[in-house]
Amino acid sequence: MPERSPQTADLGVLTGLRSGKRSYYPAYVRSAERLERTVEALDGISRALVRTAEGPRALVEAVVRTAAEHLQARWLLLAVADGALRAARPRFLLYADDLLIDDESRVPAEVREHLALLRSHPWEAGTPDRGRDWVRAPMTLDDEPVGGIAAAPGPGVEVADTDLAILRVLANQAAVALHHTFLFHAATTLRGRAEELSEAAERQARDLAARSAELAETQARLLEALQRQALDDERRRIARELHDSVSQYVLSAGMTVEVCRAELAALGGPAADIAERLAGAKDLNRQAVERLRAAIYALQHTSQEPAGPLPVMLERLSTVHLTTDLDVRVQVTGSPVPLPPEADQSILRLAGEALFNSATHGKAGRALVRLRYLPEAVVLTVSDDGCGDPAQLRRALRLSRATDLGGRHRGLANMVTRAEEFGGRLSIRRSGMGGVLLRVGIPLPVKHCSGGRR
């Protein structure tokens, strides 16, 4: 027999040919067929690998189908051992009659023995067992058996070592995929958790918006309460002024008239006629006292009217002085801007003090309140047609701020202080109506100056 060349030896190693020339061609054909099936299996493995992104089950199904096609198997089983890869799903997969089965109740009896062995003794799947109508291959991970593949090759299919190697490659690829099952489920769980957190964040955002709306409503109610309190404080101040000064003057005048009437009546003659006329003055004085008491009572009771913006409050404030027959008109120009509650209260009280002075001291019959919203300031002016002297009021104001005048003209000093609390300035001059014009300008934005009285 001629000596074999190295090339012939290499070909024999690659193709598995061991026979002489007479059997060379048939063996070559069988080797070529096996090589073709091997290439097809490798192609199936590559196609299985790229399905990893679809989740572990898709890859396991691809592995089972590829292995079954390679062996032209009547059935093929892939199973995970008990206690291994606890997160793996499915735990087994059977290919039979072109179907994939993961329901143990549908597993044929001839396959149950293999399923039990792969589950309980996976290391035995790697033990060669020739001459049977089935084959088994182990499934390992980190060199530890974690399951295996069992199959019944199709008729006429001769299983070689290369076929078993392909089964092991497929089984191990399935093991890796199943090992990462928990990562797939973790990602799914994390995605679901993220959606839950997103929904929870949206709910919290809605709750926060609702709470913000409630807070805004509460702040609005608080502002209304502060405005109402400012109006009530002004009414009570006017009531105290009427009670402590004006009503006392009227009572004193009434007593003086009564004394004079009595003395004149005692003289008789023409004096008695004068005394009779003074009786009418006494009645008028009594009516004035009653009217004062009624006005004081009304002013001392808290207003039940709802508060509102500063222009609205000025309109309501103007009605307080109707008992003195003072005709008050209110004009608002510019676009109203919201001011701090303290500023609203101070402006309201400044207007009230000015109107009271016009009615009580200036003997005015008409008064005009103007509120102007300018880009850089809020300006309040109160003018009347009374008999007040601006120059005299300015002198009295300077004296009241420099010395103690026993409480006289303290109203003007308080008005200056209120304006200065917010960086404003008060000025007094002659009104176009003939009386006094009081002007207060407060710069915008309003800032409460430290050291001012609250």
Secondary structure as a PSIPRED ss2 file (coil, helix, strand):
# PSIPRED VFORMAT (PSIPRED V4.0)

   1 M C   1.000  0.000  0.000
   2 P C   1.000  0.000  0.000
   3 E C   1.000  0.000  0.000
   4 R C   1.000  0.000  0.000
   5 S C   1.000  0.000  0.000
   6 P H   0.000  1.000  0.000
   7 Q H   0.000  1.000  0.000
   8 T H   0.000  1.000  0.000
   9 A H   0.000  1.000  0.000
  10 D H   0.000  1.000  0.000
  11 L H   0.000  1.000  0.000
  12 G H   0.000  1.000  0.000
  13 V H   0.000  1.000  0.000
  14 L H   0.000  1.000  0.000
  15 T H   0.000  1.000  0.000
  16 G C   1.000  0.000  0.000
  17 L C   1.000  0.000  0.000
  18 R C   1.000  0.000  0.000
  19 S C   1.000  0.000  0.000
  20 G C   1.000  0.000  0.000
  21 K H   0.000  1.000  0.000
  22 R H   0.000  1.000  0.000
  23 S H   0.000  1.000  0.000
  24 Y H   0.000  1.000  0.000
  25 Y H   0.000  1.000  0.000
  26 P H   0.000  1.000  0.000
  27 A H   0.000  1.000  0.000
  28 Y H   0.000  1.000  0.000
  29 V H   0.000  1.000  0.000
  30 R H   0.000  1.000  0.000
  31 S H   0.000  1.000  0.000
  32 A H   0.000  1.000  0.000
  33 E H   0.000  1.000  0.000
  34 R H   0.000  1.000  0.000
  35 L H   0.000  1.000  0.000
  36 E H   0.000  1.000  0.000
  37 R H   0.000  1.000  0.000
  38 T H   0.000  1.000  0.000
  39 V H   0.000  1.000  0.000
  40 E H   0.000  1.000  0.000
  41 A H   0.000  1.000  0.000
  42 L H   0.000  1.000  0.000
  43 D H   0.000  1.000  0.000
  44 G H   0.000  1.000  0.000
  45 I H   0.000  1.000  0.000
  46 S H   0.000  1.000  0.000
  47 R H   0.000  1.000  0.000
  48 A H   0.000  1.000  0.000
  49 L H   0.000  1.000  0.000
  50 V C   1.000  0.000  0.000
  51 R C   1.000  0.000  0.000
  52 T H   0.000  1.000  0.000
  53 A H   0.000  1.000  0.000
  54 E H   0.000  1.000  0.000
  55 G C   1.000  0.000  0.000
  56 P H   0.000  1.000  0.000
  57 R H   0.000  1.000  0.000
  58 A H   0.000  1.000  0.000
  59 L H   0.000  1.000  0.000
  60 V H   0.000  1.000  0.000
  61 E H   0.000  1.000  0.000
  62 A H   0.000  1.000  0.000
  63 V H   0.000  1.000  0.000
  64 V H   0.000  1.000  0.000
  65 R H   0.000  1.000  0.000
  66 T H   0.000  1.000  0.000
  67 A H   0.000  1.000  0.000
  68 A H   0.000  1.000  0.000
  69 E H   0.000  1.000  0.000
  70 H H   0.000  1.000  0.000
  71 L H   0.000  1.000  0.000
  72 Q C   1.000  0.000  0.000
  73 A C   1.000  0.000  0.000
  74 R C   1.000  0.000  0.000
  75 W E   0.000  0.000  1.000
  76 L E   0.000  0.000  1.000
  77 L E   0.000  0.000  1.000
  78 L E   0.000  0.000  1.000
  79 A E   0.000  0.000  1.000
  80 V E   0.000  0.000  1.000
  81 A C   1.000  0.000  0.000
  82 D C   1.000  0.000  0.000
  83 G C   1.000  0.000  0.000
  84 A C   1.000  0.000  0.000
  85 L C   1.000  0.000  0.000
  86 R C   1.000  0.000  0.000
  87 A C   1.000  0.000  0.000
  88 A C   1.000  0.000  0.000
  89 R C   1.000  0.000  0.000
  90 P C   1.000  0.000  0.000
  91 R C   1.000  0.000  0.000
  92 F E   0.000  0.000  1.000
  93 L E   0.000  0.000  1.000
  94 L E   0.000  0.000  1.000
  95 Y E   0.000  0.000  1.000
  96 A E   0.000  0.000  1.000
  97 D C   1.000  0.000  0.000
  98 D C   1.000  0.000  0.000
  99 L E   0.000  0.000  1.000
 100 L E   0.000  0.000  1.000
 101 I E   0.000  0.000  1.000
 102 D C   1.000  0.000  0.000
 103 D C   1.000  0.000  0.000
 104 E H   0.000  1.000  0.000
 105 S H   0.000  1.000  0.000
 106 R H   0.000  1.000  0.000
 107 V C   1.000  0.000  0.000
 108 P C   1.000  0.000  0.000
 109 A H   0.000  1.000  0.000
 110 E H   0.000  1.000  0.000
 111 V H   0.000  1.000  0.000
 112 R H   0.000  1.000  0.000
 113 E H   0.000  1.000  0.000
 114 H H   0.000  1.000  0.000
 115 L H   0.000  1.000  0.000
 116 A H   0.000  1.000  0.000
 117 L H   0.000  1.000  0.000
 118 L H   0.000  1.000  0.000
 119 R H   0.000  1.000  0.000
 120 S H   0.000  1.000  0.000
 121 H C   1.000  0.000  0.000
 122 P H   0.000  1.000  0.000
 123 W H   0.000  1.000  0.000
 124 E H   0.000  1.000  0.000
 125 A H   0.000  1.000  0.000
 126 G H   0.000  1.000  0.000
 127 T C   1.000  0.000  0.000
 128 P C   1.000  0.000  0.000
 129 D C   1.000  0.000  0.000
 130 R C   1.000  0.000  0.000
 131 G C   1.000  0.000  0.000
 132 R C   1.000  0.000  0.000
 133 D C   1.000  0.000  0.000
 134 W C   1.000  0.000  0.000
 135 V E   0.000  0.000  1.000
 136 R E   0.000  0.000  1.000
 137 A E   0.000  0.000  1.000
 138 P E   0.000  0.000  1.000
 139 M E   0.000  0.000  1.000
 140 T E   0.000  0.000  1.000
 141 L E   0.000  0.000  1.000
 142 D C   1.000  0.000  0.000
 143 D C   1.000  0.000  0.000
 144 E E   0.000  0.000  1.000
 145 P E   0.000  0.000  1.000
 146 V E   0.000  0.000  1.000
 147 G E   0.000  0.000  1.000
 148 G E   0.000  0.000  1.000
 149 I E   0.000  0.000  1.000
 150 A E   0.000  0.000  1.000
 151 A E   0.000  0.000  1.000
 152 A E   0.000  0.000  1.000
 153 P C   1.000  0.000  0.000
 154 G C   1.000  0.000  0.000
 155 P C   1.000  0.000  0.000
 156 G C   1.000  0.000  0.000
 157 V C   1.000  0.000  0.000
 158 E C   1.000  0.000  0.000
 159 V C   1.000  0.000  0.000
 160 A C   1.000  0.000  0.000
 161 D H   0.000  1.000  0.000
 162 T H   0.000  1.000  0.000
 163 D H   0.000  1.000  0.000
 164 L H   0.000  1.000  0.000
 165 A H   0.000  1.000  0.000
 166 I H   0.000  1.000  0.000
 167 L H   0.000  1.000  0.000
 168 R H   0.000  1.000  0.000
 169 V H   0.000  1.000  0.000
 170 L H   0.000  1.000  0.000
 171 A H   0.000  1.000  0.000
 172 N H   0.000  1.000  0.000
 173 Q H   0.000  1.000  0.000
 174 A H   0.000  1.000  0.000
 175 A H   0.000  1.000  0.000
 176 V H   0.000  1.000  0.000
 177 A H   0.000  1.000  0.000
 178 L H   0.000  1.000  0.000
 179 H H   0.000  1.000  0.000
 180 H C   1.000  0.000  0.000
 181 T H   0.000  1.000  0.000
 182 F H   0.000  1.000  0.000
 183 L H   0.000  1.000  0.000
 184 F H   0.000  1.000  0.000
 185 H H   0.000  1.000  0.000
 186 A H   0.000  1.000  0.000
 187 A H   0.000  1.000  0.000
 188 T H   0.000  1.000  0.000
 189 T H   0.000  1.000  0.000
 190 L H   0.000  1.000  0.000
 191 R H   0.000  1.000  0.000
 192 G H   0.000  1.000  0.000
 193 R H   0.000  1.000  0.000
 194 A H   0.000  1.000  0.000
 195 E H   0.000  1.000  0.000
 196 E H   0.000  1.000  0.000
 197 L H   0.000  1.000  0.000
 198 S H   0.000  1.000  0.000
 199 E H   0.000  1.000  0.000
 200 A H   0.000  1.000  0.000
 201 A H   0.000  1.000  0.000
 202 E H   0.000  1.000  0.000
 203 R H   0.000  1.000  0.000
 204 Q H   0.000  1.000  0.000
 205 A H   0.000  1.000  0.000
 206 R H   0.000  1.000  0.000
 207 D H   0.000  1.000  0.000
 208 L H   0.000  1.000  0.000
 209 A H   0.000  1.000  0.000
 210 A H   0.000  1.000  0.000
 211 R H   0.000  1.000  0.000
 212 S H   0.000  1.000  0.000
 213 A H   0.000  1.000  0.000
 214 E H   0.000  1.000  0.000
 215 L H   0.000  1.000  0.000
 216 A H   0.000  1.000  0.000
 217 E H   0.000  1.000  0.000
 218 T H   0.000  1.000  0.000
 219 Q H   0.000  1.000  0.000
 220 A H   0.000  1.000  0.000
 221 R H   0.000  1.000  0.000
 222 L H   0.000  1.000  0.000
 223 L H   0.000  1.000  0.000
 224 E H   0.000  1.000  0.000
 225 A H   0.000  1.000  0.000
 226 L H   0.000  1.000  0.000
 227 Q H   0.000  1.000  0.000
 228 R H   0.000  1.000  0.000
 229 Q H   0.000  1.000  0.000
 230 A H   0.000  1.000  0.000
 231 L H   0.000  1.000  0.000
 232 D H   0.000  1.000  0.000
 233 D H   0.000  1.000  0.000
 234 E H   0.000  1.000  0.000
 235 R H   0.000  1.000  0.000
 236 R H   0.000  1.000  0.000
 237 R H   0.000  1.000  0.000
 238 I H   0.000  1.000  0.000
 239 A H   0.000  1.000  0.000
 240 R H   0.000  1.000  0.000
 241 E H   0.000  1.000  0.000
 242 L H   0.000  1.000  0.000
 243 H H   0.000  1.000  0.000
 244 D H   0.000  1.000  0.000
 245 S H   0.000  1.000  0.000
 246 V H   0.000  1.000  0.000
 247 S H   0.000  1.000  0.000
 248 Q H   0.000  1.000  0.000
 249 Y H   0.000  1.000  0.000
 250 V H   0.000  1.000  0.000
 251 L H   0.000  1.000  0.000
 252 S H   0.000  1.000  0.000
 253 A H   0.000  1.000  0.000
 254 G H   0.000  1.000  0.000
 255 M H   0.000  1.000  0.000
 256 T H   0.000  1.000  0.000
 257 V H   0.000  1.000  0.000
 258 E H   0.000  1.000  0.000
 259 V H   0.000  1.000  0.000
 260 C H   0.000  1.000  0.000
 261 R H   0.000  1.000  0.000
 262 A H   0.000  1.000  0.000
 263 E H   0.000  1.000  0.000
 264 L H   0.000  1.000  0.000
 265 A H   0.000  1.000  0.000
 266 A H   0.000  1.000  0.000
 267 L H   0.000  1.000  0.000
 268 G C   1.000  0.000  0.000
 269 G C   1.000  0.000  0.000
 270 P H   0.000  1.000  0.000
 271 A H   0.000  1.000  0.000
 272 A H   0.000  1.000  0.000
 273 D H   0.000  1.000  0.000
 274 I H   0.000  1.000  0.000
 275 A H   0.000  1.000  0.000
 276 E H   0.000  1.000  0.000
 277 R H   0.000  1.000  0.000
 278 L H   0.000  1.000  0.000
 279 A H   0.000  1.000  0.000
 280 G H   0.000  1.000  0.000
 281 A H   0.000  1.000  0.000
 282 K H   0.000  1.000  0.000
 283 D H   0.000  1.000  0.000
 284 L H   0.000  1.000  0.000
 285 N H   0.000  1.000  0.000
 286 R H   0.000  1.000  0.000
 287 Q H   0.000  1.000  0.000
 288 A H   0.000  1.000  0.000
 289 V H   0.000  1.000  0.000
 290 E H   0.000  1.000  0.000
 291 R H   0.000  1.000  0.000
 292 L H   0.000  1.000  0.000
 293 R H   0.000  1.000  0.000
 294 A H   0.000  1.000  0.000
 295 A H   0.000  1.000  0.000
 296 I H   0.000  1.000  0.000
 297 Y H   0.000  1.000  0.000
 298 A H   0.000  1.000  0.000
 299 L H   0.000  1.000  0.000
 300 Q H   0.000  1.000  0.000
 301 H C   1.000  0.000  0.000
 302 T C   1.000  0.000  0.000
 303 S C   1.000  0.000  0.000
 304 Q C   1.000  0.000  0.000
 305 E C   1.000  0.000  0.000
 306 P C   1.000  0.000  0.000
 307 A C   1.000  0.000  0.000
 308 G C   1.000  0.000  0.000
 309 P C   1.000  0.000  0.000
 310 L H   0.000  1.000  0.000
 311 P H   0.000  1.000  0.000
 312 V H   0.000  1.000  0.000
 313 M H   0.000  1.000  0.000
 314 L H   0.000  1.000  0.000
 315 E H   0.000  1.000  0.000
 316 R H   0.000  1.000  0.000
 317 L H   0.000  1.000  0.000
 318 S H   0.000  1.000  0.000
 319 T H   0.000  1.000  0.000
 320 V H   0.000  1.000  0.000
 321 H H   0.000  1.000  0.000
 322 L H   0.000  1.000  0.000
 323 T H   0.000  1.000  0.000
 324 T H   0.000  1.000  0.000
 325 D C   1.000  0.000  0.000
 326 L C   1.000  0.000  0.000
 327 D E   0.000  0.000  1.000
 328 V E   0.000  0.000  1.000
 329 R E   0.000  0.000  1.000
 330 V E   0.000  0.000  1.000
 331 Q E   0.000  0.000  1.000
 332 V E   0.000  0.000  1.000
 333 T E   0.000  0.000  1.000
 334 G C   1.000  0.000  0.000
 335 S C   1.000  0.000  0.000
 336 P C   1.000  0.000  0.000
 337 V C   1.000  0.000  0.000
 338 P C   1.000  0.000  0.000
 339 L C   1.000  0.000  0.000
 340 P C   1.000  0.000  0.000
 341 P H   0.000  1.000  0.000
 342 E H   0.000  1.000  0.000
 343 A H   0.000  1.000  0.000
 344 D H   0.000  1.000  0.000
 345 Q H   0.000  1.000  0.000
 346 S H   0.000  1.000  0.000
 347 I H   0.000  1.000  0.000
 348 L H   0.000  1.000  0.000
 349 R H   0.000  1.000  0.000
 350 L H   0.000  1.000  0.000
 351 A H   0.000  1.000  0.000
 352 G H   0.000  1.000  0.000
 353 E H   0.000  1.000  0.000
 354 A H   0.000  1.000  0.000
 355 L H   0.000  1.000  0.000
 356 F H   0.000  1.000  0.000
 357 N H   0.000  1.000  0.000
 358 S H   0.000  1.000  0.000
 359 A H   0.000  1.000  0.000
 360 T H   0.000  1.000  0.000
 361 H C   1.000  0.000  0.000
 362 G C   1.000  0.000  0.000
 363 K C   1.000  0.000  0.000
 364 A C   1.000  0.000  0.000
 365 G C   1.000  0.000  0.000
 366 R E   0.000  0.000  1.000
 367 A E   0.000  0.000  1.000
 368 L E   0.000  0.000  1.000
 369 V E   0.000  0.000  1.000
 370 R E   0.000  0.000  1.000
 371 L E   0.000  0.000  1.000
 372 R E   0.000  0.000  1.000
 373 Y E   0.000  0.000  1.000
 374 L C   1.000  0.000  0.000
 375 P C   1.000  0.000  0.000
 376 E C   1.000  0.000  0.000
 377 A E   0.000  0.000  1.000
 378 V E   0.000  0.000  1.000
 379 V E   0.000  0.000  1.000
 380 L E   0.000  0.000  1.000
 381 T E   0.000  0.000  1.000
 382 V E   0.000  0.000  1.000
 383 S E   0.000  0.000  1.000
 384 D E   0.000  0.000  1.000
 385 D C   1.000  0.000  0.000
 386 G C   1.000  0.000  0.000
 387 C C   1.000  0.000  0.000
 388 G C   1.000  0.000  0.000
 389 D C   1.000  0.000  0.000
 390 P H   0.000  1.000  0.000
 391 A H   0.000  1.000  0.000
 392 Q H   0.000  1.000  0.000
 393 L H   0.000  1.000  0.000
 394 R H   0.000  1.000  0.000
 395 R H   0.000  1.000  0.000
 396 A H   0.000  1.000  0.000
 397 L H   0.000  1.000  0.000
 398 R H   0.000  1.000  0.000
 399 L H   0.000  1.000  0.000
 400 S H   0.000  1.000  0.000
 401 R H   0.000  1.000  0.000
 402 A H   0.000  1.000  0.000
 403 T C   1.000  0.000  0.000
 404 D C   1.000  0.000  0.000
 405 L C   1.000  0.000  0.000
 406 G C   1.000  0.000  0.000
 407 G C   1.000  0.000  0.000
 408 R C   1.000  0.000  0.000
 409 H C   1.000  0.000  0.000
 410 R H   0.000  1.000  0.000
 411 G H   0.000  1.000  0.000
 412 L H   0.000  1.000  0.000
 413 A H   0.000  1.000  0.000
 414 N H   0.000  1.000  0.000
 415 M H   0.000  1.000  0.000
 416 V H   0.000  1.000  0.000
 417 T H   0.000  1.000  0.000
 418 R H   0.000  1.000  0.000
 419 A H   0.000  1.000  0.000
 420 E H   0.000  1.000  0.000
 421 E H   0.000  1.000  0.000
 422 F C   1.000  0.000  0.000
 423 G C   1.000  0.000  0.000
 424 G C   1.000  0.000  0.000
 425 R E   0.000  0.000  1.000
 426 L E   0.000  0.000  1.000
 427 S E   0.000  0.000  1.000
 428 I E   0.000  0.000  1.000
 429 R E   0.000  0.000  1.000
 430 R E   0.000  0.000  1.000
 431 S C   1.000  0.000  0.000
 432 G C   1.000  0.000  0.000
 433 M C   1.000  0.000  0.000
 434 G C   1.000  0.000  0.000
 435 G C   1.000  0.000  0.000
 436 V E   0.000  0.000  1.000
 437 L E   0.000  0.000  1.000
 438 L E   0.000  0.000  1.000
 439 R E   0.000  0.000  1.000
 440 V E   0.000  0.000  1.000
 441 G E   0.000  0.000  1.000
 442 I E   0.000  0.000  1.000
 443 P E   0.000  0.000  1.000
 444 L C   1.000  0.000  0.000
 445 P C   1.000  0.000  0.000
 446 V C   1.000  0.000  0.000
 447 K C   1.000  0.000  0.000
 448 H C   1.000  0.000  0.000
 449 C C   1.000  0.000  0.000
 450 S C   1.000  0.000  0.000
 451 G C   1.000  0.000  0.000
 452 G C   1.000  0.000  0.000
 453 R C   1.000  0.000  0.000
 454 R C   1.000  0.000  0.000
